[in-house]
Amino acid sequence: MHGKIIFFEDKNFQGRSYETSQDCPDMSSHLNRCHSCRVESGCFMVYDRPNFMGNQYFMRRGEYSDYQRMMGMNDCIRSSRNVPMHRGNYKMRIYEKENFGGQMHEMMDDCDSIQERYRMSDCQSCNVMDGHWLMYEQPHYKGRQMYMRPGEHRNLREMQGHNGMKFSSIRRITDSC
């Protein structure tokens, strides 16, 4: 089942709107700008650049009246991705170095500090075998985020314009949206 999100050109759900339950790689084909949104159901990742690039933010059901102030971003929402709900096991392998090098640890649940739990100073690649995950820049699920779908991710530093970003905590995206 897909979620549903409504985007608005202005803050506080004002101006023209666009409703979707699908991925939207370029918001400009529907709205001139997007400064607020309402998630009616499901979960979404929103991005401040087209084609799912730039800073990203996870949104679950609720109202987001001022995207810029809430996220601390200078720009508006430019693209969005529907996050499918996963019911089942979660499994991910994280690697200290790019191309699956260095230390490897297998995860099946959330980790609020990669450094404390695994004594890893960095996580530069991963293989998501089951489920959908959020990686965070800081411990305890804080800071910038990156959405990880199933598949092999050989170089996290070069993905989606997050050059040089380190990851310190990881959380499963569960069906509690």
Backbone torsions as a table, in degrees:
resi	resn	phi	psi	omega
1	MET	NA	132.0	179.2
2	HIS	-85.5	152.8	173.8
3	GLY	-82.7	-178.8	178.6
4	LYS	-140.2	131.8	-179.8
5	ILE	-133.5	143.9	177.1
6	ILE	-120.9	123.7	179.1
7	PHE	-101.2	145.3	179.3
8	PHE	-126.3	143.2	-179.1
9	GLU	-63.2	-38.5	-174.2
10	ASP	-113.1	169.0	175.8
11	LYS	-63.3	159.6	177.0
12	ASN	58.5	34.3	172.6
13	PHE	61.9	37.2	-179.6
14	GLN	-106.7	163.8	177.3
15	GLY	81.8	-172.1	-179.9
16	ARG	-61.2	154.1	-179.8
17	SER	-130.4	161.4	177.1
18	TYR	-141.4	126.6	-178.1
19	GLU	-111.2	137.4	179.1
20	THR	-154.1	161.4	170.3
21	SER	-126.0	5.2	-177.6
22	GLN	-108.6	169.3	172.0
23	ASP	-64.5	145.2	178.3
24	CYS	-131.2	98.3	-176.0
25	PRO	-71.5	-20.8	-179.5
26	ASP	-147.8	103.2	-177.3
27	MET	-64.1	-25.3	-175.4
28	SER	-64.0	-18.2	176.8
29	SER	-76.5	-9.0	179.9
30	HIS	-119.0	-37.5	-177.5
31	LEU	-137.9	151.3	177.0
32	ASN	-68.0	-33.8	179.8
33	ARG	-156.3	170.5	177.5
34	CYS	-145.4	113.9	-177.0
35	HIS	-118.2	-5.2	175.6
36	SER	-152.5	159.8	178.4
37	CYS	-157.4	162.6	178.1
38	ARG	-131.0	121.5	176.4
39	VAL	-92.5	110.0	-178.0
40	GLU	-77.6	-37.4	179.3
41	SER	-159.5	157.8	178.7
42	GLY	76.7	-164.4	-179.8
43	CYS	-134.3	149.9	-178.7
44	PHE	-140.5	151.8	166.0
45	MET	-104.5	134.0	174.3
46	VAL	-115.8	149.5	-173.5
47	TYR	-129.2	148.0	-179.8
48	ASP	-92.6	8.9	172.7
49	ARG	-135.4	154.5	177.7
50	PRO	-62.5	163.7	175.7
51	ASN	60.0	36.3	173.7
52	PHE	60.0	40.5	-178.3
53	MET	-116.1	166.5	175.5
54	GLY	82.7	-160.9	178.7
55	ASN	-64.2	141.8	-179.5
56	GLN	-130.2	153.0	-177.4
57	TYR	-142.5	134.2	-179.5
58	PHE	-83.8	131.5	179.6
59	MET	-126.9	128.0	173.5
60	ARG	-108.9	-180.0	-176.8
61	ARG	-48.9	128.9	179.7
62	GLY	154.6	-176.6	-179.0
63	GLU	-112.2	136.0	-178.8
64	TYR	-125.9	90.7	-169.6
65	SER	-77.0	-21.6	-178.5
66	ASP	-147.4	90.6	-175.9
67	TYR	-55.7	-46.7	-175.2
68	GLN	-62.5	-47.7	-177.0
69	ARG	-67.8	-42.1	-176.5
70	MET	-66.4	-43.3	-177.3
71	MET	-90.4	-11.7	-176.4
72	GLY	69.6	30.1	-178.0
73	MET	-100.4	156.4	177.1
74	ASN	-92.3	-12.1	-173.6
75	ASP	-120.2	171.9	179.5
76	CYS	-97.2	177.2	179.0
77	ILE	-70.3	128.0	-178.5
78	ARG	-114.0	-20.4	176.9
79	SER	-157.3	161.6	179.7
80	SER	-147.5	154.3	-179.6
81	ARG	-132.7	131.4	175.3
82	ASN	-75.3	129.0	178.6
83	VAL	-95.9	111.0	-179.0
84	PRO	-67.5	143.1	178.2
85	MET	-77.7	136.8	-178.9
86	HIS	-113.8	125.1	175.0
87	ARG	-116.8	114.4	-177.3
88	GLY	148.9	-159.5	-178.5
89	ASN	-76.6	157.8	174.2
90	TYR	-119.8	135.6	-179.5
91	LYS	-154.0	130.0	-178.7
92	MET	-148.0	139.2	173.0
93	ARG	-108.0	128.6	177.3
94	ILE	-110.4	145.9	-176.6
95	TYR	-127.3	142.6	-178.3
96	GLU	-65.7	-35.2	-175.7
97	LYS	-120.2	164.7	178.0
98	GLU	-64.3	162.4	-179.3
99	ASN	54.4	36.2	173.8
100	PHE	62.6	37.7	179.1
101	GLY	-101.2	168.3	177.7
102	GLY	73.4	-158.4	179.4
103	GLN	-58.4	146.3	175.2
104	MET	-129.2	137.6	175.1
105	HIS	-135.2	139.2	178.5
106	GLU	-99.2	130.4	-178.2
107	MET	-116.8	143.7	174.5
108	MET	-130.4	-0.6	178.6
109	ASP	-146.3	-179.9	-177.3
110	ASP	-65.3	154.6	177.6
111	CYS	-138.3	111.9	-176.1
112	ASP	-82.0	-10.1	174.0
113	SER	-157.6	106.9	178.9
114	ILE	-61.8	-40.1	-177.8
115	GLN	-66.0	-43.9	-179.2
116	GLU	-70.4	-44.2	-176.2
117	ARG	-73.4	-43.7	-172.2
118	TYR	-111.7	-2.4	-177.4
119	ARG	57.2	36.3	176.9
120	MET	-103.6	129.9	179.6
121	SER	-81.6	-18.7	-178.4
122	ASP	-155.8	159.4	174.5
123	CYS	-131.3	110.9	-173.8
124	GLN	-113.1	-8.2	174.9
125	SER	-153.7	160.9	179.2
126	CYS	-157.9	161.0	174.8
127	ASN	-127.3	110.6	178.6
128	VAL	-90.2	110.0	-178.4
129	MET	-90.4	-39.9	-179.1
130	ASP	-140.0	136.3	174.4
131	GLY	87.8	179.0	178.4
132	HIS	-121.0	141.0	-171.3
133	TRP	-132.7	156.7	170.9
134	LEU	-117.2	129.3	175.1
135	MET	-105.2	139.0	-176.6
136	TYR	-118.0	148.2	-179.0
137	GLU	-69.0	-32.4	-176.4
138	GLN	-118.7	159.8	175.0
139	PRO	-60.7	161.6	176.7
140	HIS	60.8	34.1	171.4
141	TYR	61.2	47.0	179.4
142	LYS	-124.0	163.3	177.6
143	GLY	86.5	-167.8	-178.5
144	ARG	-62.3	154.2	-174.9
145	GLN	-122.5	157.1	170.4
146	MET	-140.1	129.4	179.8
147	TYR	-83.9	128.9	-179.4
148	MET	-117.0	116.5	176.6
149	ARG	-92.4	164.7	176.8
150	PRO	-55.4	138.8	179.2
151	GLY	138.9	177.6	179.2
152	GLU	-92.7	131.3	-179.7
153	HIS	-124.2	97.7	-169.2
154	ARG	-77.6	-24.8	-178.3
155	ASN	-148.5	94.1	-176.6
156	LEU	-65.9	-29.1	-177.9
157	ARG	-66.9	-26.4	-177.8
158	GLU	-100.7	-0.7	-178.9
159	MET	-76.5	138.4	167.6
160	GLN	48.2	34.6	174.5
161	GLY	73.5	20.9	179.3
162	HIS	-99.2	49.8	-177.5
163	ASN	-54.9	125.0	175.0
164	GLY	78.7	0.7	-178.0
165	MET	-73.1	131.6	175.7
166	LYS	-98.6	155.4	179.3
167	PHE	-117.5	135.1	-175.1
168	SER	-122.1	-17.0	177.4
169	SER	-149.0	155.8	-175.0
170	ILE	-140.0	137.1	-179.7
171	ARG	-134.1	141.5	175.1
172	ARG	-74.4	144.5	171.2
173	ILE	-93.5	108.9	-174.5
174	THR	-100.1	175.1	-176.1
175	ASP	-79.4	21.6	-179.2
176	SER	-89.9	17.2	-179.0
177	CYS	-70.1	NA	NA
